[in-house]
Amino acid sequence: MLKRAFLVCSLFGLSSFCFAEESPTLIGGKPVAPGEYPEVVYISMKGGRCSASIVGPRTVLTAAHCARGGAKVTFQHNQNQYSATCNAPAAYPRQDHDISVCLVDKELAKPYASLASEGPKKGDKMTLIGYGCTRPGGGGGNDGVLRVGESTVTGFSTWDIITEKNSALCYGDSGGPAFKLVGDPVAEHHYILGVNSKGDIRTTSYLSKIYSDASKTFLKAWAEENKAEICGLNLDCATPPPPKLCETEYYALDAAHKEFDKALDELKVCMFTPTVSLCNGEINAVKEKHPAVAEAFLKLDTCLMLE
């Protein structure tokens, strides 16, 4: 949903119900590859659909114009169905603090995105993402395909980060996360700087600041009231867990053993297949793999004794 190219949608934001005939995608974006941005979801509510992000085991973040106080939303994640109840700042829309946080009915699978503690600087690039429309002025997209692009920070307002060029928000992108620039979507942890709020549906986007004191105060109070965890606020989701006891050595042995078993299976096939071959190649392969298994086992045994 995005606030109607500043007139009608300035009242409601960039949600897909701004234009009932248009479904929500990102202008200037491209579809994400499999396995990228699994924490971004496509939520449904009465009257439309929005983008949103998973920021905790039972916490989803979206825009206030998508889901105000007490609003119910539903979405799918990892082929499971979820429902959530959302709350927005009491002063919205009198104050344009366009964020909403939702308590999910059951725990969500990792990974989760984290809230950034500090904001961007003018000139920084950001990663925009959402399920919305794809063409300037509206249209296209809204097909359940998540799209991603980059845009540059050009300024700030009381409540928003302002970006221009390259990619821009469109109807249906509302509520999605505006990330600190992502280089490797799979390897990197994702930090949310803002929530997709509104734009001119061409080149300019307005992203509600998630790092502001007002946002932190609102989210902290909500988390305490609902006994919920939010990454970057009261839960560390960015630091990887310590490796388990001799985990590296175990997986090395497992991989060497699988290679040995594969060579052994190939020898077995050769020996029981009518052929003039003496299976010399297969025998040599088994001989080559066996020392690797023995070496990997020795390393695991040494690790366990040291522990």
C-alpha positions as CSV (number, residue, x, y, z in Angstrom):
1,M,0.0,0.0,0.0
2,L,1.6,3.5,-0.4
3,K,-0.1,6.7,0.5
4,R,-2.0,7.7,-2.8
5,A,0.5,9.5,-4.8
6,F,0.3,12.1,-2.0
7,L,-3.4,12.9,-2.3
8,V,-5.8,10.1,-1.5
9,C,-2.9,7.9,-0.4
10,S,-1.5,10.6,1.8
11,L,-4.4,9.7,4.0
12,F,-4.0,5.9,3.9
13,G,-0.4,5.2,2.8
14,L,1.0,2.9,0.2
15,S,-1.2,-0.1,0.9
16,S,-2.7,-2.0,-2.0
17,F,-6.3,-0.8,-1.1
18,C,-5.4,2.7,-2.3
19,F,-6.5,1.5,-5.7
20,A,-8.7,-1.6,-5.5
21,E,-8.0,-2.3,-9.2
22,E,-4.3,-2.4,-8.7
23,S,-2.4,-5.1,-6.8
24,P,0.8,-4.0,-5.0
25,T,5.7,-4.0,-6.5
26,L,8.8,-2.0,-6.4
27,I,9.5,0.5,-9.1
28,G,12.9,-0.2,-10.6
29,G,13.4,-3.4,-8.6
30,K,14.1,-7.0,-9.6
31,P,12.7,-10.2,-8.2
32,V,14.7,-11.7,-5.3
33,A,16.5,-15.0,-5.8
34,P,15.4,-18.1,-3.9
35,G,16.6,-18.1,-0.3
36,E,17.0,-14.3,-0.2
37,Y,15.1,-12.1,2.3
38,P,13.0,-14.8,3.9
39,E,12.1,-12.4,6.7
40,V,10.0,-10.3,4.4
41,V,6.3,-11.4,4.2
42,Y,3.1,-10.4,2.4
43,I,0.3,-9.7,4.8
44,S,-3.4,-9.5,4.2
45,M,-5.8,-7.3,6.2
46,K,-9.4,-6.1,5.7
47,G,-9.3,-4.0,2.6
48,G,-5.9,-4.8,1.1
49,R,-2.4,-6.2,1.4
50,C,1.0,-4.8,2.5
51,S,4.5,-5.9,2.9
52,A,6.0,-6.6,6.4
53,S,9.1,-8.0,8.1
54,I,9.7,-10.6,10.8
55,V,11.8,-9.0,13.6
56,G,11.4,-11.6,16.3
57,P,10.1,-15.0,17.2
58,R,6.5,-13.7,17.4
59,T,7.0,-10.1,16.1
60,V,6.2,-8.6,12.7
61,L,6.8,-5.0,11.7
62,T,4.7,-3.1,9.2
63,A,3.2,0.4,8.5
64,A,0.5,2.0,10.7
65,H,-1.6,2.9,7.6
66,C,-1.7,-0.9,6.8
67,A,-2.7,-2.0,10.3
68,R,-3.7,0.4,13.0
69,G,-4.5,-0.4,16.7
70,G,-6.2,-3.8,17.1
71,A,-6.0,-4.6,13.3
72,K,-5.8,-8.3,12.5
73,V,-3.5,-9.5,9.7
74,T,-2.7,-12.9,8.2
75,F,0.2,-14.2,6.2
76,Q,2.1,-17.3,5.0
77,H,5.7,-18.1,5.9
78,N,7.5,-21.3,5.1
79,Q,4.2,-22.7,3.8
80,N,2.6,-22.2,7.3
81,Q,-0.3,-19.8,7.9
82,Y,-0.1,-17.2,10.7
83,S,-2.3,-14.5,12.1
84,A,-1.3,-11.4,14.2
85,T,-2.8,-8.5,16.0
86,C,-1.2,-5.1,15.4
87,N,-0.7,-1.9,17.3
88,A,0.3,1.5,16.0
89,P,1.3,4.7,17.9
90,A,-1.7,6.3,19.5
91,A,-0.9,9.7,17.9
92,Y,-1.1,8.3,14.4
93,P,-2.2,9.7,12.0
94,R,-2.2,13.1,13.7
95,Q,1.5,12.5,13.9
96,D,2.9,10.8,10.8
97,H,4.6,8.1,12.9
98,D,3.8,5.4,10.3
99,I,4.8,2.2,12.0
100,S,2.9,-0.7,13.4
101,V,4.0,-3.8,15.3
102,C,2.1,-7.1,15.4
103,L,2.1,-10.0,17.8
104,V,1.9,-13.3,15.9
105,D,-0.2,-16.2,17.1
106,K,2.7,-18.7,17.1
107,E,6.5,-18.7,16.8
108,L,8.1,-18.0,13.4
109,A,11.2,-19.7,12.0
110,K,14.5,-17.8,11.7
111,P,16.1,-15.7,10.3
112,Y,14.8,-12.4,11.6
113,A,15.8,-8.9,10.6
114,S,17.1,-6.5,13.3
115,L,16.2,-2.9,14.0
116,A,19.1,-0.6,13.3
117,S,20.3,1.5,16.3
118,E,21.5,4.4,14.1
119,G,20.2,6.1,11.0
120,P,21.8,6.6,7.6
121,K,23.6,9.7,6.4
122,K,22.7,11.8,3.4
123,G,24.1,10.2,0.3
124,D,24.0,6.6,1.8
125,K,22.4,3.9,-0.3
126,M,19.6,1.8,1.1
127,T,18.0,-1.4,0.0
128,L,14.2,-1.1,-0.6
129,I,12.0,-4.2,-0.9
130,G,8.4,-5.1,-1.2
131,Y,5.5,-6.9,-2.9
132,G,4.0,-3.8,-4.5
133,C,3.5,-2.4,-8.1
134,T,6.3,-2.0,-10.6
135,R,5.4,0.9,-12.9
136,P,5.7,4.6,-12.3
137,G,2.2,6.0,-11.4
138,G,1.0,2.5,-10.3
139,G,0.3,-0.7,-12.1
140,G,2.1,-4.0,-12.6
141,G,3.4,-6.3,-9.9
142,N,1.1,-7.2,-7.0
143,D,1.7,-10.7,-8.1
144,G,3.1,-12.2,-4.9
145,V,6.6,-11.7,-6.2
146,L,9.0,-10.0,-3.8
147,R,11.2,-7.4,-5.5
148,V,14.3,-5.5,-4.3
149,G,16.2,-2.4,-5.4
150,E,18.5,0.4,-4.2
151,S,17.9,4.1,-3.6
152,T,19.9,7.0,-2.2
153,V,19.2,9.0,0.9
154,T,18.6,12.7,-0.1
155,G,17.1,14.1,3.1
156,F,15.1,13.7,6.2
157,S,11.8,14.9,7.7
158,T,10.6,14.7,11.3
159,W,9.4,11.2,10.8
160,D,10.9,9.9,7.6
161,I,14.1,9.1,5.7
162,I,13.7,10.5,2.1
163,T,15.3,8.6,-0.8
164,E,15.4,9.2,-4.6
165,K,16.5,7.6,-7.8
166,N,17.0,4.0,-9.0
167,S,14.2,2.3,-7.1
168,A,11.0,3.8,-5.5
169,L,8.1,2.5,-3.5
170,C,4.8,1.7,-5.1
171,Y,1.3,0.6,-4.0
172,G,1.7,-2.7,-1.9
173,D,5.3,-2.0,-0.8
174,S,3.9,-0.2,2.3
175,G,5.0,-1.7,5.6
176,G,8.0,-3.5,4.1
177,P,11.5,-2.9,5.5
178,A,14.0,-0.4,4.2
179,F,17.3,-2.0,4.9
180,K,20.8,-0.7,5.5
181,L,22.4,-1.4,2.1
182,V,22.6,-5.2,1.6
183,G,25.6,-6.6,-0.3
184,D,25.1,-10.3,0.1
185,P,21.4,-11.1,0.8
186,V,22.1,-14.6,2.0
187,A,25.3,-14.2,4.0
188,E,24.7,-10.8,5.7
189,H,22.4,-10.1,8.6
190,H,19.7,-7.5,7.6
191,Y,19.3,-4.2,9.5
192,I,16.0,-2.2,9.2
193,L,16.5,1.6,9.0
194,G,12.9,2.4,8.1
195,V,9.4,1.2,7.3
196,N,8.0,1.8,3.8
197,S,5.5,4.6,4.2
198,K,4.7,6.7,1.1
199,G,6.1,8.3,-2.0
200,D,5.3,9.9,-5.3
201,I,5.1,6.5,-7.0
202,R,7.9,7.5,-9.4
203,T,11.3,8.3,-7.9
204,T,10.8,9.6,-4.3
205,S,10.2,7.4,-1.3
206,Y,9.5,8.2,2.4
207,L,10.5,5.6,5.0
208,S,9.4,5.9,8.6
209,K,12.5,6.1,10.9
210,I,12.8,3.0,13.0
211,Y,15.8,4.2,14.9
212,S,14.2,7.4,16.2
213,D,13.7,7.9,20.0
214,A,9.9,7.9,19.3
215,S,10.1,4.5,17.5
216,K,12.3,3.0,20.2
217,T,10.0,4.2,23.0
218,F,6.9,2.9,21.3
219,L,8.4,-0.5,20.4
220,K,10.0,-1.0,23.8
221,A,6.7,-0.3,25.6
222,W,4.8,-2.7,23.3
223,A,7.4,-5.4,23.8
224,E,7.2,-5.1,27.6
225,E,3.4,-5.2,27.5
226,N,3.2,-8.2,25.2
227,K,6.3,-10.0,26.6
228,A,7.6,-10.1,23.1
229,E,11.2,-10.0,21.7
230,I,12.3,-7.6,19.0
231,C,15.7,-8.1,17.3
232,G,18.0,-5.1,17.8
233,L,15.9,-3.9,20.7
234,N,15.7,-6.6,23.4
235,L,17.1,-9.6,21.5
236,D,20.4,-10.1,19.7
237,C,19.7,-11.8,16.4
238,A,22.9,-10.7,14.6
239,T,25.5,-12.6,16.5
240,P,25.8,-16.2,15.3
241,P,25.6,-18.9,18.0
242,P,28.9,-20.4,19.1
243,P,29.8,-23.7,17.3
244,K,28.8,-26.9,19.0
245,L,31.3,-29.2,20.5
246,C,33.7,-30.3,17.7
247,E,31.1,-29.5,15.1
248,T,33.6,-28.6,12.4
249,E,35.5,-31.9,12.8
250,Y,32.3,-33.9,12.9
251,Y,31.1,-32.5,9.6
252,A,34.5,-33.0,8.0
253,L,34.4,-36.7,8.9
254,D,30.8,-37.0,7.7
255,A,31.8,-35.5,4.3
256,A,34.9,-37.7,4.0
257,H,32.8,-40.8,4.9
258,K,30.2,-39.9,2.3
259,E,32.9,-39.6,-0.4
260,F,34.3,-43.0,0.7
261,D,30.8,-44.6,0.6
262,K,30.2,-43.2,-2.9
263,A,33.5,-44.7,-4.2
264,L,32.7,-48.0,-2.5
265,D,29.2,-48.1,-4.2
266,E,30.8,-47.4,-7.6
267,L,33.2,-50.4,-7.0
268,K,30.3,-52.6,-6.1
269,V,28.4,-51.7,-9.2
270,C,31.5,-52.4,-11.3
271,M,32.2,-55.8,-9.7
272,F,28.7,-57.1,-10.2
273,T,28.2,-55.8,-13.7
274,P,29.2,-58.1,-16.6
275,T,32.2,-56.4,-18.1
276,V,35.7,-56.9,-19.2
277,S,36.9,-54.2,-16.9
278,L,39.0,-55.2,-13.9
279,C,37.6,-52.2,-11.9
280,N,41.0,-50.8,-11.4
281,G,39.8,-47.2,-11.5
282,E,37.1,-47.9,-8.9
283,I,39.6,-49.8,-6.6
284,N,42.0,-46.9,-6.7
285,A,39.3,-44.4,-5.9
286,V,38.4,-46.4,-2.8
287,K,42.1,-46.5,-1.8
288,E,42.3,-42.7,-2.2
289,K,39.3,-42.0,-0.1
290,H,40.1,-44.3,2.8
291,P,43.0,-42.2,4.2
292,A,40.9,-39.1,4.2
293,V,38.3,-40.9,6.4
294,A,41.0,-42.0,8.7
295,E,42.5,-38.5,8.9
296,A,39.1,-36.9,9.6
297,F,38.3,-39.4,12.3
298,L,41.7,-38.8,14.0
299,K,41.0,-35.0,14.0
300,L,37.5,-35.6,15.6
301,D,39.0,-37.9,18.2
302,T,41.7,-35.4,19.1
303,C,39.1,-32.6,19.4
304,L,36.9,-34.7,21.7
305,M,39.8,-35.5,23.9
306,L,40.9,-31.9,24.2
307,E,37.3,-30.8,25.1
